[in-house]
């Protein structure tokens, strides 16, 4: 686990970052104190305007949570938090949010089908598909997020219902957009990769006065995936922003993001006898005619006013539209009862196995309209200091979805079945008409308050509470029969939070915390007859941790232990499989360690380790299960990224990601093998205007498996990770 850290803002420079970071944990806290006072802080970083930032936390963006809704310093925040800054994204050549999140141990990636596509992850073993945020506003939608307009990524571990409301059992992921600055710069970044990648990104910032500025980020990309020849990425984006009143009592920020993608998606390979099929990395079981198309438009208006005396008011309004069209054919063995082959057995020769194409294609349009009003008040009552954050949030989400006819199982040869050992992705897919239309409207209202109470110099007590009302109406029409299904659900849920921080010294803190989460049945903007009458799934988490700053604040070591439990997870009724009940159990306990920052003047380090023990029980498609491992949960996960500055011009980096074995299904019958992947980087700062960088991702060309989807032994797939990918990046400032 790594708590909050940030490298200095870097909009084109290649200097070594200055940052506060997370670290090694409770057992190291006492040891760290002796060294902390005797070492000079790391060197400052050069900035685009030629100035330097001092060591410490430097986070700018439209709206980071740290320092805003979470008013404590990183050292004193009673929660496991990781911040992935822009400099680290650049150094690792991480252009996708999913790649950036590999710096956060405890996250695993899911694959999906139909409307469950785009970025979808598990955090501490629990699904976080709807727990993405952009500048503090929910960004739950179906698309693959890009980093071209991202200043930093904040990952909060554990329930955060008092901040975000529904979801967040395992945590939440907040993207911080780039904001206009008063230092002018123009940066052009160009990537050329061995994966047929051609990508260019532009970052322009222009002050208009002493208190106003505009900024423009733009990106275009054509690329493939090394070792997966039929997978193609085509995307472009533009993100203008303007701010007036920068540094004054009243600040107004306007920001807009458009992101378009038109990809040939990766449907992966099927499981055979409980493991990924033993086929070459390039085996493609989809069709080259498949498409993953999305168009995202997000507009944000932020007004902040400082009344003085510690009182400030912030209003954030967001209007977003997410349109998508997925033509998708995934491997499926079908049902023997319906004339398919059914899942192969150990006795089935690989050469005789045929794979069908399941087609859960869909298209849709989602809108999110949200307004948040937050009041912050810093005051004292006698000997107690208070930082009070109170707010209200209202939101309206709609989801209009068209599901296509899926001929598979009724006709397993609607697209000719293909040999497992020699799949043909060039088959033609017949036209699929729409089978059903679905429309969901969800209205939510929330009020929340959090008080951080300073009990003298050594203790902080954090008390928080939130109440949410979430109401959803669902309308479905089956076109073949004209059948209409109308469902609705209303949930009103309170969420408490309490934490205590003990600070025996300025460089050291210990904390304990308790929080809750809830997931309503209509959280993903859909309902079924089985779930419409079910209340929310609720979770609780207990966490204890420590944070220790070393080397004059250049290195922060942290650690945490935690226990999360969901005792009313949705599961099938054993007496009536057509009914869903809330009697499942999911428990995850574990600990996290991390280290990140500077060790001396030349070496920087980002490292984390997570150990997770997750168990689940309930009734699934094949009967009861109890005490099995939560699917797609890795017991051990390690990430390391180290950089060494050879001289003012040259810098090298080496990184590794290890993910332990994961089970794919609730019965622990199929698993994904563990993997270790190495990456490396070298950069040369030619002069103040030009930096050249080479990245080798998956340096040893390891065959490993990344994202997982599994509903049964017949219907499943796992997506191989990219092979060795070498990229050359040129970053020029004007």
C-alpha positions in Angstrom: 0.0 0.0 0.0 1.1 3.5 -0.8 -0.4 6.5 0.8 -0.8 9.8 -1.0 2.3 10.9 -2.8 2.9 13.4 -5.7 5.8 14.2 -7.9 6.2 17.8 -8.9 4.0 19.0 -11.7 5.7 18.3 -15.0 4.4 19.7 -18.2 7.2 18.8 -20.4 10.3 18.7 -18.3 12.1 15.4 -17.6 13.7 16.3 -14.3 13.6 13.9 -11.3 10.4 14.5 -9.3 10.1 15.9 -5.8 7.3 14.3 -3.9 6.0 12.9 -0.7 5.2 9.2 -0.8 4.0 6.1 0.8 6.0 3.5 2.5 6.7 0.5 4.4 4.5 0.4 7.3 3.8 0.0 10.9 6.7 -2.1 11.8 9.1 0.5 10.3 7.6 3.6 11.9 9.7 3.6 15.1 12.9 2.9 13.2 12.3 5.7 10.8 12.3 8.5 13.3 16.1 8.4 14.0 16.9 9.0 10.4 14.3 11.6 9.5 15.9 14.7 11.0 19.5 14.2 9.7 19.2 14.1 5.9 18.7 17.0 3.6 15.5 17.0 1.4 15.8 16.0 -2.2 16.6 18.4 -5.0 13.8 20.5 -6.4 12.4 19.8 -9.9 12.8 22.1 -12.8 9.4 23.4 -14.0 8.2 24.4 -17.5 8.6 28.1 -16.5 12.2 27.6 -15.3 11.3 27.7 -11.6 11.7 24.9 -9.2 9.2 23.2 -6.8 10.4 22.3 -3.4 10.2 18.7 -2.1 6.7 17.8 -0.9 3.2 17.5 -2.1 2.6 19.5 -5.3 -0.8 18.7 -6.8 -2.6 20.9 -9.2 -5.6 20.1 -11.3 -9.3 21.0 -11.7 -10.2 19.4 -8.4 -8.1 16.9 -6.4 -9.7 15.3 -3.4 -6.5 15.5 -1.3 -6.4 18.9 0.4 -10.0 19.6 -0.7 -12.7 17.1 0.5 -9.9 15.4 2.5 -8.5 18.4 4.4 -5.7 16.7 6.3 -2.1 16.5 5.1 -1.0 13.2 3.4 1.0 12.3 6.5 -2.2 12.5 8.7 -4.9 11.2 6.4 -6.4 8.1 8.1 -6.8 6.0 5.0 -4.8 4.1 2.5 -4.4 6.4 -0.5 -2.2 6.2 -3.6 -1.6 9.1 -6.0 -0.1 8.4 -9.4 1.2 11.7 -10.7 1.7 12.9 -14.2 5.5 12.5 -14.1 5.1 8.8 -13.3 2.6 8.4 -16.2 5.1 10.0 -18.5 8.1 8.0 -17.3 6.2 4.7 -17.7 4.6 5.8 -21.1 1.2 4.9 -19.5 -1.3 6.3 -21.9 -4.3 4.4 -20.6 -5.8 4.6 -17.1 -5.7 0.8 -16.9 -1.9 0.9 -17.4 -1.5 3.6 -14.8 -3.5 1.6 -12.2 -0.9 -1.2 -12.4 1.1 1.1 -10.0 -1.6 0.4 -7.4 -1.2 -3.0 -5.7 -4.6 -4.5 -4.8 -6.1 -3.7 -8.3 -6.9 -6.4 -10.8 -8.5 -5.9 -14.2 -11.7 -7.5 -15.5 -12.7 -8.2 -19.0 -16.4 -7.8 -20.0 -19.1 -8.3 -22.5 -22.0 -6.4 -23.9 -22.6 -3.2 -21.9 -20.1 -4.2 -19.2 -17.1 -3.0 -21.2 -14.4 -0.3 -20.9 -12.4 0.2 -17.8 -13.6 -2.3 -15.2 -11.4 -3.3 -12.2 -11.5 -5.0 -8.8 -10.1 -3.0 -5.9 -9.2 -5.1 -2.8 -11.2 -7.9 -4.3 -14.4 -5.9 -4.9 -15.8 -4.7 -8.2 -15.1 -1.0 -8.8 -16.8 -0.7 -12.2 -19.0 2.2 -11.0 -16.4 3.7 -8.7 -14.5 5.9 -11.2 -14.6 9.7 -10.6 -13.4 12.7 -12.5 -12.5 15.8 -10.4 -14.6 14.4 -7.6 -17.8 13.7 -9.7 -18.9 10.2 -10.6 -17.6 9.1 -14.0 -19.4 5.7 -14.1 -19.7 4.9 -17.8 -18.6 2.4 -20.4 -15.4 3.6 -22.0 -11.6 3.2 -21.9 -10.1 6.2 -20.2 -7.0 8.0 -21.6 -4.4 9.9 -19.6 -3.7 12.8 -22.0 -5.7 15.3 -19.8 -4.8 13.8 -16.5 -2.7 15.6 -13.9 -2.9 12.8 -11.3 -4.9 9.8 -10.3 -6.0 9.4 -6.7 -6.9 5.9 -5.5 -8.6 5.7 -2.1 -8.7 2.3 -0.5 -11.6 1.0 1.6 -15.2 2.3 1.9 -15.6 6.0 1.2 -19.4 6.3 1.3 -19.2 9.6 3.2 -17.3 11.1 0.3 -18.9 9.4 -2.7 -22.2 7.7 -1.7 -23.0 4.4 -3.3 -20.3 1.9 -4.3 -16.7 2.1 -3.1 -16.7 -1.1 -1.1 -13.0 -1.7 -2.1 -12.3 2.0 -2.7 -12.6 4.7 -5.4 -10.5 6.0 -8.2 -10.5 9.8 -8.9 -8.9 11.3 -12.0 -7.7 14.9 -11.6 -7.9 16.9 -14.8 -5.2 19.3 -15.9 -6.1 22.9 -15.0 -5.0 26.3 -16.4 -1.9 27.7 -14.8 -0.3 31.2 -14.7 3.0 29.9 -16.1 2.9 29.7 -20.0 4.2 26.6 -21.7 3.7 24.7 -25.0 4.5 21.0 -25.1 4.3 18.5 -27.9 4.7 14.8 -27.2 5.1 12.3 -30.0 5.2 8.5 -29.5 6.3 5.8 -32.0 6.1 2.2 -30.9 6.9 -1.2 -32.2 3.2 -2.0 -31.7 2.5 0.1 -34.7 1.8 3.0 -32.4 1.7 6.6 -33.7 0.5 9.0 -31.1 0.8 12.8 -30.6 -0.3 14.9 -27.7 -0.4 18.7 -27.3 -0.4 20.6 -24.0 -0.7 24.4 -24.3 -1.2 26.9 -21.5 -1.5 30.6 -22.0 -2.1 33.2 -19.2 -4.5 35.9 -20.2 -3.9 38.2 -17.3 -2.3 38.1 -13.8 -5.3 36.0 -12.6 -6.7 34.1 -15.7 -5.4 31.5 -18.1 -6.6 29.0 -20.7 -5.2 25.5 -21.4 -5.7 23.1 -24.3 -4.8 19.4 -24.3 -5.3 17.3 -27.5 -4.4 13.8 -28.5 -4.6 11.5 -31.5 -3.5 7.8 -31.7 -3.3 4.9 -34.0 -1.9 1.7 -32.4 -1.9 -2.0 -32.1 -1.1 -4.5 -29.3 2.2 -6.3 -29.5 1.6 -10.0 -30.2 -2.1 -9.4 -30.9 -2.1 -8.5 -34.6 -5.9 -8.1 -35.0 -6.4 -5.7 -32.1 -6.4 -2.0 -33.2 -6.8 1.2 -31.4 -8.0 4.4 -33.0 -8.7 7.4 -30.7 -8.6 11.1 -30.4 -9.4 13.6 -27.8 -9.5 17.3 -27.0 -9.8 19.0 -23.6 -9.9 22.9 -23.4 -10.1 24.6 -20.0 -10.3 28.2 -18.8 -10.0 29.7 -15.4 -10.5 33.3 -14.1 -9.7 34.6 -10.6 -6.7 32.3 -10.1 -5.3 33.1 -6.7 -8.1 35.4 -5.8 -11.1 35.0 -3.5 -13.4 33.9 -6.3 -12.2 31.4 -8.9 -14.2 30.1 -11.9 -13.0 27.1 -13.9 -14.6 25.8 -17.1 -13.4 22.5 -18.5 -14.5 20.2 -21.4 -13.4 16.8 -22.4 -14.2 15.0 -25.6 -12.8 11.5 -26.2 -13.6 9.3 -29.2 -12.5 5.7 -29.8 -13.0 3.3 -32.7 -11.2 0.1 -31.8 -11.0 -3.5 -32.9 -11.4 -5.0 -29.4 -9.5 -7.9 -27.9 -11.9 -10.8 -26.9 -9.0 -12.9 -25.5 -8.8 -16.7 -25.4 -11.1 -19.2 -23.6 -10.4 -21.3 -20.6 -9.8 -25.0 -21.3 -9.7 -27.5 -18.4 -9.5 -24.7 -15.9 -6.7 -22.7 -17.4 -6.2 -20.3 -20.4 -6.2 -22.3 -23.6 -2.6 -23.4 -24.6 -2.5 -21.3 -27.8 0.0 -18.7 -29.1 -0.3 -15.2 -27.8 -1.7 -14.0 -31.1 -4.6 -16.5 -31.4 -7.7 -14.4 -32.1 -11.1 -15.8 -31.3 -13.1 -12.7 -32.2 -13.8 -11.3 -35.6 -11.9 -8.5 -37.4 -15.2 -6.9 -38.1 -15.8 -6.3 -34.3 -15.9 -2.7 -33.1 -15.7 -0.9 -29.8 -16.9 2.7 -30.5 -17.5 5.3 -27.9 -17.9 9.1 -27.8 -17.5 10.8 -24.5 -18.4 14.5 -23.8 -18.0 15.9 -20.3 -18.4 19.6 -19.3 -17.5 20.9 -15.9 -18.2 24.3 -14.2 -16.5 24.9 -10.9 -17.0 28.0 -8.8 -15.0 28.5 -5.6 -15.2 31.5 -3.2 -13.1 32.1 -0.1 -15.0 34.2 2.4 -11.9 34.6 4.6 -11.6 33.5 8.2 -11.3 29.8 7.1 -14.7 29.7 5.3 -14.9 28.7 1.6 -17.7 27.5 -0.7 -17.2 25.3 -3.8 -19.9 24.4 -6.3 -19.2 21.8 -9.1 -21.6 21.2 -11.9 -21.1 18.4 -14.4 -23.0 17.5 -17.5 -21.8 14.4 -19.3 -22.9 12.2 -22.2 -21.4 8.8 -23.0 -22.4 7.1 -26.3 -21.2 3.6 -27.2 -21.7 0.9 -29.9 -20.1 -2.5 -29.3 -20.1 -5.2 -32.0 -18.6 -8.0 -30.1 -18.1 -11.8 -30.7 -16.4 -13.7 -27.9 -15.3 -17.3 -27.5 -18.0 -19.6 -26.1 -18.3 -23.4 -26.1 -22.0 -23.3 -25.9 -24.4 -25.7 -24.3 -24.4 -29.4 -25.3 -28.2 -29.4 -24.6 -28.6 -26.7 -27.2 -26.6 -28.5 -29.8 -23.2 -27.0 -29.0 -20.0 -28.9 -28.0 -20.2 -27.8 -24.4 -17.0 -27.3 -22.3 -14.2 -29.6 -23.3 -13.0 -32.2 -20.8 -9.4 -33.3 -20.1 -10.0 -36.2 -22.4 -10.9 -34.0 -25.4 -8.0 -33.7 -27.8 -7.1 -30.1 -28.3 -7.1 -30.5 -32.1 -10.8 -31.5 -32.0 -12.1 -28.6 -29.9 -14.2 -26.1 -31.7 -15.0 -22.7 -30.4 -18.2 -20.8 -31.1 -18.8 -17.1 -31.2 -21.1 -15.6 -28.5 -22.4 -12.2 -29.5 -23.6 -10.0 -26.6 -23.5 -6.8 -28.7 -25.2 -3.6 -27.6 -25.3 0.1 -28.1 -26.4 2.9 -25.9 -26.3 6.4 -24.6 -25.8 7.4 -21.0 -26.1 10.9 -19.4 -24.9 12.1 -16.0 -25.9 15.5 -14.6 -24.5 16.3 -11.2 -24.2 19.3 -8.9 -22.1 19.3 -5.7 -22.1 22.2 -3.2 -19.4 22.0 -0.5 -18.8 24.3 2.4 -15.5 24.2 4.3 -15.2 26.0 7.7 -12.1 26.1 9.8 -12.8 27.3 13.4 -12.1 26.6 17.0 -14.3 25.8 20.0 -12.2 26.3 23.1 -9.1 24.1 22.9 -10.5 22.2 19.9 -9.7 23.0 16.3 -12.2 22.0 13.6 -12.2 21.6 9.9 -15.8 21.1 8.9 -16.7 20.0 5.4 -20.4 19.8 4.6 -22.2 19.5 1.4 -25.2 18.4 -0.7 -25.2 16.5 -4.0 -28.0 16.0 -6.5 -27.6 13.9 -9.6 -29.7 12.5 -12.5 -28.5 9.7 -14.6 -30.1 8.1 -17.6 -29.2 5.0 -19.6 -30.8 4.1 -22.9 -29.6 0.7 -24.1 -30.3 -1.4 -27.2 -29.4 -5.1 -26.9 -28.9 -7.0 -30.2 -30.2 -10.5 -30.9 -27.6 -13.0 -29.8 -28.1 -16.2 -32.0 -25.5 -18.2 -30.1 -26.7 -21.4 -28.3 -29.9 -21.3 -30.5 -27.5 -21.7 -33.5 -23.9 -22.3 -32.5 -22.9 -22.1 -36.2 -24.4 -18.8 -36.9 -20.8 -17.8 -37.3 -18.9 -21.0 -38.2 -17.2 -22.6 -35.2 -13.5 -22.3 -35.3 -10.7 -24.7 -34.3 -9.1 -23.9 -30.9 -5.6 -24.4 -32.3 -6.2 -22.4 -35.5 -8.9 -19.8 -35.0 -10.1 -17.8 -38.0 -11.0 -14.1 -37.1 -12.0 -13.3 -40.7 -15.4 -15.0 -40.7 -18.3 -12.8 -41.7 -20.9 -12.1 -39.0 -24.5 -11.9 -40.1 -26.5 -8.7 -39.2 -28.0 -8.8 -35.7 -31.2 -6.9 -35.2 -32.2 -5.3 -31.9 -33.8 -7.7 -29.4 -34.7 -5.4 -26.6 -34.6 -1.8 -25.5 -33.9 -0.7 -22.0 -34.3 2.8 -20.4 -33.3 3.6 -16.9 -33.6 6.9 -15.0 -31.9 7.3 -11.6 -32.2 10.3 -9.4 -30.1 10.7 -6.3 -29.8 13.2 -3.5 -27.3 13.3 -0.7 -26.3 15.4 2.3 -23.0 14.9 4.1 -20.8 16.3 6.8 -17.3 15.6 8.1 -15.6 17.2 11.1 -11.9 16.9 11.6 -11.3 17.8 15.3 -7.8 18.7 16.5 -7.4 17.4 20.0 -4.2 19.2 20.8 -1.1 18.7 18.8 -1.0 14.9 18.8 -4.6 13.7 18.1 -7.1 14.2 15.3 -10.6 12.8 15.5 -12.6 12.5 12.3 -16.4 12.1 12.5 -18.4 11.9 9.3 -21.9 11.0 8.2 -23.8 11.0 4.9 -27.3 10.1 3.9 -28.2 9.1 0.3 -31.5 8.6 -1.5 -31.2 6.7 -4.7 -34.3 6.1 -6.8 -34.3 4.2 -10.2 -37.0 3.5 -12.8 -36.4 0.8 -15.4 -38.4 0.2 -18.6 -37.7 -2.7 -20.9 -39.4 -3.7 -24.2 -38.8 -7.1 -25.8 -39.3 -6.4 -29.6 -40.1 -9.9 -30.7 -43.1 -10.2 -28.3 -43.9 -6.7 -27.4 -43.6 -7.6 -23.7 -43.0 -4.6 -21.4 -41.3 -4.8 -18.1 -41.4 -1.8 -15.7 -39.5 -1.9 -12.4 -38.5 0.7 -9.8 -36.5 0.8 -6.7 -35.9 3.5 -4.0 -33.2 3.2 -1.3 -32.4 5.6 1.5 -29.1 4.7 3.2 -27.0 6.4 6.0 -23.2 6.1 6.0 -21.1 6.8 9.1 -17.3 7.2 9.3 -15.0 7.6 12.3 -11.2 7.7 12.5 -8.6 8.6 15.1 -5.0 9.8 14.2 -2.2 9.8 16.7 0.9 11.9 15.9 3.7 11.3 18.4 6.1 13.4 16.2 5.7 15.6 13.2 7.2 12.9 10.9 5.1 10.0 12.3 1.4 9.2 12.6 -0.8 6.2 13.5 -4.5 5.8 12.7 -7.5 3.6 13.1 -10.7 4.0 11.1 -14.1 2.5 10.5 -16.3 3.1 7.4 -19.2 1.6 5.5 -20.3 1.2 1.9 -23.6 0.3 0.1 -24.4 -0.9 -3.4 -28.0 -0.5 -4.5 -29.5 -3.1 -6.9 -29.8 -0.4 -9.7 -26.3 0.9 -9.1 -25.3 0.0 -12.7 -28.5 1.6 -14.1 -30.3 -1.6 -14.6 -32.8 -3.7 -12.8 -34.2 -7.2 -13.2 -37.3 -8.9 -11.7 -34.9 -10.8 -9.4 -33.2 -7.7 -8.0 -35.9 -5.0 -8.0 -37.1 -5.9 -4.5 -33.7 -6.3 -3.0 -32.2 -3.7 -0.7 -28.6 -2.5 -1.0 -25.6 -4.7 -0.4 -23.7 -3.3 2.5 -20.1 -3.5 3.6 -18.0 -2.5 6.6 -14.2 -1.9 6.8 -11.9 -1.6 9.8 -8.4 -0.3 9.1 -5.3 0.5 11.1 -2.1 2.0 9.7 1.0 4.1 10.2 2.9 6.6 8.1 6.5 7.7 8.7 8.5 10.4 6.8 12.2 9.8 6.3 15.1 11.7 4.8 13.9 15.1 5.6 10.5 14.4 4.1 11.8 12.9 0.9 10.6 9.4 1.7 7.4 8.4 3.3 6.9 4.8 4.6 3.4 3.6 5.3 1.6 0.4 6.1 -2.0 -0.7 6.9 -4.0 -3.7 8.0 -7.7 -4.0 7.1 -10.8 -6.2 7.3 -13.7 -5.7 4.9 -16.9 -7.7 5.2 -20.1 -7.9 3.1 -22.6 -10.2 4.8 -25.6 -9.7 2.5 -24.2 -10.2 -1.0 -26.7 -11.1 -3.7 -26.9 -14.8 -4.4 -29.4 -17.3 -5.8 -32.1 -18.7 -3.6 -31.3 -22.4 -3.1 -35.0 -23.3 -3.1 -35.8 -21.2 -6.2 -33.0 -20.3 -8.6 -35.2 -17.7 -10.3 -35.1 -15.6 -7.1 -32.1 -13.6 -5.9 -31.7 -13.1 -2.1 -29.2 -11.2 0.1 -27.5 -14.0 2.0 -24.0 -14.3 0.5 -20.9 -13.4 2.4 -17.7 -11.8 1.1 -14.7 -11.1 3.4 -11.3 -9.6 2.5 -8.6 -9.0 5.0 -5.0 -8.2 4.4 -2.2 -5.7 4.7 -0.4 -3.2 2.4 3.1 -1.9 2.5 4.8 0.7 0.3 7.8 2.9 -0.2 8.1 5.9 -2.5 10.1 9.0 -2.8 13.8 10.0 -2.9 16.7 8.1 -1.5 19.5 10.5 -1.8 19.7 13.1 -4.6 19.7 10.7 -7.5 17.4 7.7 -6.8 13.6 7.7 -6.6 11.4 4.8 -5.8 7.8 3.8 -6.0 7.0 0.4 -4.6 4.1 -1.4 -3.0 3.0 -4.8 -1.8 -0.4 -6.1 -1.0 -1.5 -9.3 0.6 -5.2 -10.2 0.4 -7.1 -13.0 1.9 -10.6 -13.0 0.3 -13.3 -15.6 0.9 -16.8 -15.8 -0.5 -19.9 -18.0 0.0 -23.3 -18.3 -1.5 -25.4 -20.1 -4.2 -24.2 -19.9 -7.8 -25.3 -21.3 -11.2 -24.0 -24.7 -10.2 -25.0 -24.9 -6.6 -23.6 -23.7 -3.3 -20.1 -22.7 -2.6 -18.5 -21.7 0.7 -15.1 -20.6 1.7 -13.8 -20.2 -1.9 -11.5 -17.4 -3.0 -13.2 -14.3 -4.3 -12.8 -14.4 -8.2 -10.0 -12.4 -9.7 -8.3 -11.7 -6.4 -4.5 -12.1 -6.2 -3.2 -13.0 -2.8 0.1 -11.3 -3.5 0.8 -8.3 -5.6 4.0 -6.2 -6.0 4.8 -3.2 -8.0 8.2 -1.5 -8.2 9.4 1.5 -10.2 12.9 3.0 -9.6 14.6 5.8 -11.4 18.2 6.9 -11.2 19.5 10.2 -12.4 23.0 9.5 -13.9 23.6 13.3 -14.5 21.5 16.3 -15.3 20.7 15.0 -18.8 20.4 11.2 -18.4 17.9 9.2 -16.3 17.2 5.5 -16.3 14.3 3.5 -14.8 13.4 -0.1 -14.1 10.1 -1.5 -13.0 8.4 -4.8 -12.2 4.8 -5.9 -11.7 4.0 -9.2 -10.0 0.5 -10.6 -9.6 -0.1 -13.9 -7.9 -2.4 -16.7 -9.1 -6.1 -15.7 -9.4 -9.2 -17.9 -9.5 -11.6 -17.0 -12.3 -14.8 -18.5 -10.9 -16.6 -18.7 -7.6 -16.0 -22.5 -7.4 -12.1 -22.2 -7.7 -12.1 -24.6 -10.7 -10.4 -22.2 -13.2 -7.4 -20.0 -12.5 -5.1 -17.5 -14.1 -1.4 -18.2 -13.5 0.9 -15.8 -11.6 3.1 -13.5 -13.6 6.1 -11.2 -13.3 6.6 -8.5 -15.9 9.6 -6.2 -16.2 9.8 -2.8 -17.9 12.6 -0.3 -18.4 13.1 3.4 -19.4 15.9 5.7 -20.4 15.6 9.4 -21.0 17.9 12.0 -22.4 17.3 15.7 -21.8 18.9 17.0 -25.0 18.4 20.6 -23.9 15.8 22.8 -22.2 13.4 22.3 -25.1 13.7 18.6 -26.0 13.7 15.3 -24.2 14.0 11.9 -25.8 12.8 8.8 -24.0 12.8 5.1 -24.8 10.5 2.6 -22.9 10.6 -1.2 -23.1 7.4 -2.5 -21.7 7.3 -6.3 -20.9 11.0 -6.3 -21.4 11.4 -10.1 -21.4 8.3 -10.7 -23.7 6.6 -12.7 -21.0 3.3 -14.4 -21.9 0.9 -13.4 -19.2 -2.9 -12.9 -18.8 -4.4 -9.6 -17.7 -8.1 -9.2 -17.7 -10.6 -12.0 -16.8 -14.2 -12.7 -17.6 -15.9 -15.9 -16.4 -19.5 -16.9 -16.0 -19.3 -20.6 -16.6 -17.0 -23.3 -18.0 -18.6 -22.6 -21.4 -18.7 -18.8 -21.4 -15.4 -17.2 -20.4 -12.3 -15.5 -21.7 -9.0 -14.0 -20.5 -7.1 -11.4 -22.3 -3.3 -11.9 -22.8 -1.0 -9.0 -21.9 0.9 -7.2 -24.6 4.2 -8.7 -25.7 7.4 -6.7 -25.6 6.6 -3.1 -26.6 9.4 -0.6 -27.4 8.4 3.0 -27.6 10.3 6.1 -28.5 9.0 9.4 -27.1 10.0 12.9 -28.1 8.8 15.7 -25.8 9.4 19.2 -27.1 8.7 22.5 -25.4 8.3 25.8 -27.3 
